[in-house]
Amino acid sequence: MNNQVSELIVHGESTVRAAMELLDHSGERILLLLDNEGRLLRTLTDGDIRRYLLSGRTLDDTLEDIPAQTAVTMTPSTTPQQALALMNARGIDHLPVLDELGRPVGLLARCDIHAPILLSIPHMSEHEREYVEQAFATNWIAPLGPNVDAFEAELAEYVGVGHAAALSSGTAAIHLALHILGVGRGDTVFCSSLTFIGSSNPILYLGAEPVFIDSEPNTWNMSPVALARALDAAARKGRLPKAVIVVNLYGQSADMHPIQDACDRYGVPIVEDAAESLGATYRGKASGTLGAMGIYSFNGNKIITTSGGGMLVSDNPDYIQRAKFLATQGREPAPHYEHKEMAYNYRMSNVLAGIGRGQLRVLEDRVAARRAVYARYVEGLAGLPVSMMPEPGFGRATHWLSALTLDRSDTSLCPSDLLRTLSSELIEGRPIWKPMHLQPLFAGCEYYAHGADGTSISERLFAEGICLPSGSTLTEKEQEHIIKVIRTALAT
């Protein structure tokens, strides 16, 4: 029995006065009533003692006749997640820890359980309120306005591109990019398979058919050799894709030069999905600026956020002018509402753009923080049968998410086991993206693996990989706890 518990013990022969004095002295707001064998009979709070006195007892009466009550308890093997769920279900703040004989060996208080450590949460600075208050002060609450114009200009300048359109989401940006490139019913669009479905759904919006391209092991992004094989096959069939969507996964650029070479041979434009990689670079250029158009996401979990939103960027002013037209319902320049073609309601609001402007001012700090998180994982997990997502030397990754794979030849632990262990400690982890070619929605779609023999890198990464908490608010203490949990899980 630890000292914390021994200071909270009362027995049936203890008086009400003694119990109240002990409650006052301990500061825990709970006592443990034990039988003569040291087993827990029930817990006592000041409310329990008050009700006992109101029933006609006095301060000098003993606790022998206090009504019996089944205590809510835990064992040493109860996880923090289970303990917190018990506390929430019963509306209590303490759980006695009992051994196999029912004797208390500890006491867990709600305040002893750390807050859940989440994968990637918004990180506000001191700047966002300034721009949002400007929007309120000038009554620019409706979509569009000065913050939208400024956010477009400031982000375009940051990434070194000529033009930008602020939109409601990254998915909307991909949709517009494909629309502008003339994608329509019966066309094909090549797309990275290892990605979130927002990369590929817009292909379906336009009635086109996706063809999925595997990853390569050095970046986890689109395989240039698989892409070249797919383009060659499409050329032989006389059915080249209208576009190739290259996804920059988890904050890291794909190896763009060989991808560009393959596409240039056939005149196929690239849409660079940099939703997860704002702030990353490739050979001196910003991620998202190497294709005909690039897109960014400002969803709540991204490296900077506008709560929800996206951006389409390009050096081609006609593309961005067309995107803004399509994103505002296709309204023609007339004094009345004139519409000649179907369009969309995809523009970002002036209020959210104000948040984005404030976030953009701290983007470099956020990149530095996430890179430091990745570096601590590399150091803390060294020597274990795990491999962190590699970072090639051709540029800077932001490590929006730090991801690893388990070496299944050196451990029997599988990703789902490790995710359950993390969850039991209130640590959020996620599997690597399930490849799009394995999704039921895309059953029957063509897929080109990295290996000519059919070896699929994306399938291996999905089977062996997980994403770890990576936010710029993650403290070193929290990360030390995560690393300790992983090391313990792999050791056992």
N, C-alpha and C positions, 0 to 999 in steps of 0.2 A: 504494500500500500504506500503510495507516495505521500509526501508531507501535505500537499494540497488537499488530499482527501481526508487525511487523519485529522485535520483541523475543522472538518465539517461533520464529524460523527456525533450522533446522539443515540441514546438507548431508551428503552421504555421507562426506566427509573429516573431518567433526566427530567428536571422540572421545566415547566413552561418558561419561567424566568431565565433559567440557564440557556434554554434554546434561543430565546430572544437575544440574550447577551452575545451568544455565539454568532448569531446571524449578523448582529450589529458589528461585531469585531471582524468577521471574515470579509464582509463586503461582497460576497458571492450571491447573496439573495436566495440561497438554497442550502438545506441540510440533508444529511443522509441518515435515516433511522434504521439501525441494524438490530438483528436479533442477537441472542447470546452466542451464536456460532459465527457471528461476523457477517451474516448474509443480509442483503438489502431487503428491508420490508417495504419501504416507500420513501419518496422524497418529501421534504417539508419546505414550504415557502412562508413568507410572512403572512400571506393571505390565508394559508392553511391554519396557522397558529391563531390568527385573528378570529377566524370562524370557530375554532375550538374554544376560545375564551367567550365568544358570544353565545355558545351553547350552555354556559353556566359554570365553566371551569374558572379557576383562579390561577394567578401566577405561580403559586406554590404547589399546584397539582402536577402530577407526573404526566408523561406522554403515553402511558400504558393503554389508555382507553381512546386514543385518537383514532378516528375511523380508518379502516384499512383501505389501501388504494394500490392498484397495480402500477408500478413505476414503468416509465418508458426508458429503456436502457439500450446500451450498445455493447459490443464485444471488442476486444483489441483488433479484430480483423475487419470491423466495420469501416468502410471508406469514408473520407470526408463528404463525398457526394451523397452517400446513403445517410450519413448523420444529418447533413443539412436538410435533406428531404424529410427525415423524421421530425426534425425541429419545426419545419414549415408546416407539416401536416398536423402536428399537435399544438402548434402555437406556443412552443416553449423555447427557452434559450440555453438549457443545460441538458447534458446526457451523461448519467453515470456510466462508467466503463466497468463491466463485471467480468470476473474470471469464470472458469467453467463450473465453479461451485456457487456462483451467485454472490461473490464477495466483491465489493468495490475496489478497483485498483487504479482508478483515475476518474477525472471529471472533465468532460469536453464542453467548453462554453462556445456559444455562437461566435463570439469575438475571436476565438482561437482558430477559426476556420478562415483561411485566406479567401479573398474575393476571387471569383473565377478568373482565370487567365485566358483571355480570348485571342483568337487568331490574329485579327488586325482590326483595330478600332479607330474611329476618327480622332484626329489630334489637332485641336484648335489652337490658334495662336492669339496674340493680342491685337491682330490687325483686322480680322474679319468684321468685327462689330463696326469699325469706322466706315466701311463701304456699305454695309447693310443699313446703318443709320442714315447715310446719305440718301439711300433709296427711299427710306421712310420720310425723311425731311423734305424731299422734293416730290414725294408722292409717285415716284416711278416704281409702282408695285406690279403693274401689268408686265407681261412678257416684253422683252426688248427694253432698250434704254441705255443710258451712259455706261453703266457697269458692264453690260454685254459688249458694247463696242470696245471698251477699254480692256476687258478680259481677253477678247480675241486678239487685239493688238499686242498685249503684253505676253500672251502665250506664244504667239507667232514669233515675237522677238526672242523669247527665251530659247525656243527650239531652232531658230534660224531658218524660218520658212516665210514665204511671202504673204500668205493669206490664211485666214482661219474663220470657221463658222461655229459658234457656240450652239449646242443642240441639247435635246432632252436626255440623251443617253449615248453611250458608245455604240450600242446596237443600232440606234437610229442613224449614226454616222456611217456605219458599214452599209446599211440599207441605201442611203442616199448615194454613197460612192458607187455601189453596183448599178444603181439606177442611172447615174450620170454616165457610166461606162457602157450603157446600152444593154445590160443584161436583161433578158426576157424569157418568156416561156420557150422551153425546148433547148435553151443554152446550157452549157456546163460551166461551172466555176470550181477551180481547184482550191482546196482549203486545208490548212493544217488540221490533223486529226486530234492531236493532244491539245485540247483547248476547252473553254467554256462554250456552251451551246449558242451564246450570243454572237459568236463569230460566224456560225453557219446557218442559223435560222433565217437571216435576211436573204440567203440564196433561195430558200423556199418561198419567201414573201413574193418574190418576183417570178415564180413559176419555173425557176431553173433547177438544175440537178447538180448536187455537190459530188465532187470526186475528192476523196480524202488522201492526204499525203502524210506518210510516217515522219517521225522525228529521227534525228541522228544523235549519237551518244555524247558528242562533245558539247552540245548546247541544250539538248532536249527539245530543240525547235526544228522547224521543217528541214528534212533531209534533202540537200541539193541533189544527191544521186538518185533518190526516189523521184524527185520532181523531174529531173532530166529524163528518166525512164518513162514517166507518165506523159510528158510533153511529146516525146518521140512517138509513143504509141498513138497519142491523139492526132499527131500530124499524119501518120500513116492511114488513119481512119478518115482523115479530112474533117476532123471535128475538134479543132483547137478550142480551149476554154476562152471565154470572154474576159476572164480575170483570174488572178491567183491571189488568194488571201493568205498572207504570211503572218502568223501570230508570234509575238515576242513574249514568251512565257515567263511568268513569275518575276518580271522585272529585268529580263535579259534579252538582248537582241539575238535574232537568228544570224547565221553567217550569210550576210546579204549579198556579197559580191558574186559568189557562184550561183546564187538564186537569180540575181539580176541577169547574169550572163545567159543562163538557161532560158529565161523569159524573153530576153532581147533577141535571141536567135529566131524566135517565132513571132515577135511583135506582140507579146501578151503583157498587158499592164498589171502592175502589182498594187494591191491595196494592203498597206502595212497596218496590221492590227496591233497597235502599241497601247492597248487599253491598260495593260499591267506594267508598262515599261516607261512611263514618263520619267525623264531624268536619266535614263540609260543612254549610252553612246555606242556607236559602231564606227571605228576607224575615223574618229574625230567629228562625226556627224551625229546629230540627235536621233535617237530611236523614233521612228514614226515619220521621218523626212526622206526616206530613200526610195519610196515608191511613187506612183502617180498621185496617190493620196494616202494620208495616214490618219489614224483615229486614236483618240485618247478617251479614257473613261474617268469620271469623277464620282463614281459610286461611293457609298459610305465606307467601304473597306479599302479603298485605293490609297495610294501614297499621299495624295492630296484629294480633297473631296469638296463637292458643292452640295452634298446630301444625295443628289442624283443629277447626272448630266454627262455630257460628252463634248468632244470637239473634233471637227473634221479640218484637216490642214492640207495645203498643197501650194506649190509654187505656180500653179496654173490659175490665174485669176478667174478665168471662165468657169472652171470647175466650182470654185467657192461661190461665185455669183449665182450659178445655177442651183447649188445646194441651198443657199439662203432663200431663193425663190420657191423651191420645192418644199422647204421646211416651214414656210408661212402660207400654206394652203394654196400655193400657186396663184396668188392674186396678181392680176395684170395691172399695169399702170393706168388706171382709169379713176375718175372721181367716184364712181360707184363700185360695187364689188363685181368684178368681171373675172371669170375663170374659164380657161380653154382646155385645161387638162387636169387629171386627177393628181392631187398632191397631198401633203401631210402637215400635221401640226407638231413640229419637231423642235421648235426654237426653245432656248433656255430663257428662264425668267431673269429679270434685272436683279431681283433679290438674291437668287442663287449665284448669279455671276459675281455679285459683291463678295460672297463667301469665297468664291474661287480666286478672286484677286488677292484677298488676304492670305489664302493658302499658298498661292504661287510665290509670295514673298518669302516663305520659309521652306520652299521645296528643297533647296540644297541642304538645309539642316535635316530634313526628313530623310533624304537619301543617305546622309552621313550616319544617322542613327540606325537605319536598317542595315547598312553595311556593317556597322559595329555589332549588331545582333548576330548577323551571319558569321562574323569572325569569331565571336565568343562560342557559337555552336561548333565551329571547326576545331577550336582549341579544346573545348570541354568534352567533345565526343571522340577525340583522337584515341586511337587504339581499339576502338569498338568495331564490330562488324557492320559498319554503316558507311555510306559515302554521301557527302553533301552534293547538291546540284553543282556541277562544275562551272567555273567561270573562265572562259577562254580569254586570251590576252589581247583580243582585237578591240576591246572597249571596256566601258564601265557598266557593270550591272548594278541595279538598285537593290536587288534582293527584296523586292516588294514582299515576297514570301520566301522564307528559308525552307528548303525542301531537302529530304534525304531519301535514300533507298537502303533497304536492309540487304545484307549479303546472306542470302538464304542458304548458301553452301557452308556458312560458318555459324548460323544460329537457327534454332527451330522456331524462333519467334516470328510471327507474320505481322504485317501491318495492322490487321484488325485487332490482334492481341495488344499491340502497343497502343493503339488508339483507345481501346477499352481501359488500359492501365492509366493512360493520361486522363481520360474522362473521370475515372474514379478519384483522381486527385484534383478535380475541377480545372483541368487544363484542356483547352480546346485544341484538337488537331483535326486535320482533314485528309482524306485520301488524295493522291494525285488525281488530276482530272481523268475521268473515264473517257477514253478515246471516242470520238464521234462515230467512227465506223463500227463501234460495238454498241451504239445506242439503238434501241428498238425503232426510234423514229427514222433512222437512216439505214434500216435493214435493206440489203440489196444494192446499196451504193458501192461504186468501185473504190478500191483502196490499194495504194501502192506502198508496199513495205520498204524499209530501208535496205534490207538485204535482198539481193537478186534471188536468193533461195527462199524468200518469204519470211526471213527473220524480222520480227516486228519489235522495234525499240519502244514505241509508245505502249504496247501491251505489257512489255516487261516493266516499264516504269509504273504503270498503273497497278500491276501486281505486287510491286516491291516498295512503292514509295508512299511517303506521307509528307504533309506540310505542317510545320511547327509554328507556334505563336511568334510573330515577327514584327509587331507594331512598333512604331517609334516611341510609344509610351511605355514599352516593356522595360521594367527595371532590372538591374543586374541581379538583385536578390531573387526576383521572380524567375529570371532565366537560370540562375544557379539551381533553383528548385526543379525546374523542368529537366535540366541536364541530369540532376541526381536521380530523378524518377526514371529517366531513360536508362541510365547506367545500371540502376538496380534491376529494372525489368530484364535487361540483356544478361545480367549476371545470373539471374535465377532461371 
